[in-house]
Amino acid sequence: IDQIYNSSLNLINLANPKFFYPLLILIISYLTINFFQKHKKFHDYFFPSILFVVIINFLLVLPFAYQLAPRQILSYQPQTVNYILKSPGKVFTFLPGFSEFDRLSTGRNPTPFDIFIFQSELLVPNINTFYKIKSVDGYNSLMSHRQAEILALIGSDRAVAGAKLADLRIPLSDKIQLFRERLNLLDLLGVRYLISAYPIEDEKLEKVLEEKVTDYQIPLYLYQNKENPPEIYFAKEVILLDSGKEKENFQRLIKEDNDFNQITFIECSFCKKGGESLNSAIKIIKEENGYLEIKTGNQSDSWLVFGQSNLPGWQVKIDGKDSQIYTANYLFQAIFVPAGNHEIIFKYNPFNLAKIL
């Protein structure tokens, strides 16, 4: 409360450059316009005068508009990053915004360097992209409603829809307990690493790193999800759902007893379930943003799941022929692959999206 009260008073403090300089520019702007209104003979000097005021405003206000830090801090290599890069996988950070407020900001005055270190170790969205680490969360203007619903349940601050765990008015201990009950959703999302500013004890998680960061020695924890499906895999057991019943499918998906290492939900009520994916093989030939090329081998007709959101614009070819993409586990892409050896290419084509829109 003291922190909020003092910062509020500082907003109207003449000694605060963030208040004084904008106020000064407003006064100068008013006097300049008023002068030219009264002295029409100086009309030719109006534009250069206003341009001069704008430039002065830019030079005085811009340095205070954004919090700046020395570029040298970008050379800082987080310990969490060092560990994850040894065996890369998708990451999720539990309550990143709340953690920064609760652990770092409340009752303290952290420097930009403290904030950068804390956020980097937590890999808050979208800092993970700086280290080329995949995250299931992030600032994303094209985040689908379905993805937001799932992320909201497990503690994302960035989810744009859904029942956000982060916003529930309950004690932190209760939020952690709800998160533990929903840990199977990490399997659904393909999360391999969980980063948290709070200890989360569960048999599904193995603590692989514990550290203390910033000058305030704030503890952070890195957990590895013991079992989670890879990004590309053949489904073991398939449950077919009606694609027209989105709400019912969502409620079926988020049940606590769902084991996404064993079952896959496919939204296609008229499709074949396919056989069990015994002795199947997947070899990645090329993978980059918006493109995946693989070679597969399977003894029976099976469902192949690709852990990219099934958004408009994606297309797939099996042995050079177009194939249909269905939705797997409420979010991702799935295709029905005949038995045998195949070359499969997933490709995102923005022109396809334009046609749909």
Buried (B, 14 or more C-beta within 10 A) or exposed (E): EEEEEEEEEEEEEEEBBBBBBBEBBEEBBEEBBEEBEEEEEEEEEBEEBBEEBEEBBEEBBEEBEEEEEEEEEEEEEBBBBEBBEEEEBBBBBBBBBBBBEBBBBEEBEBEEBBBBBBBBBBBBBEBBEEBEBBBBBBEBEEBBEBBBBBBBBBBBBBBBBBEBBBEEEEEEEEBBEBBBEBBBBBBBBBBBBBBBBBEBEBEBBEBBBEBEBBEEEBEBBBBBBEEBBEBBBBBBEBEBBEBEEBEEBBEBBBEEEBEBBEEBBBBBEEBEBBBBBEEBEBEEEEEEEEEBBBEBBBEBBBBBBBBBBBBBBBBBBBEEEEBEBBBBBBBBBBBBBEBEEBBBBBBBEEEBBEEEE
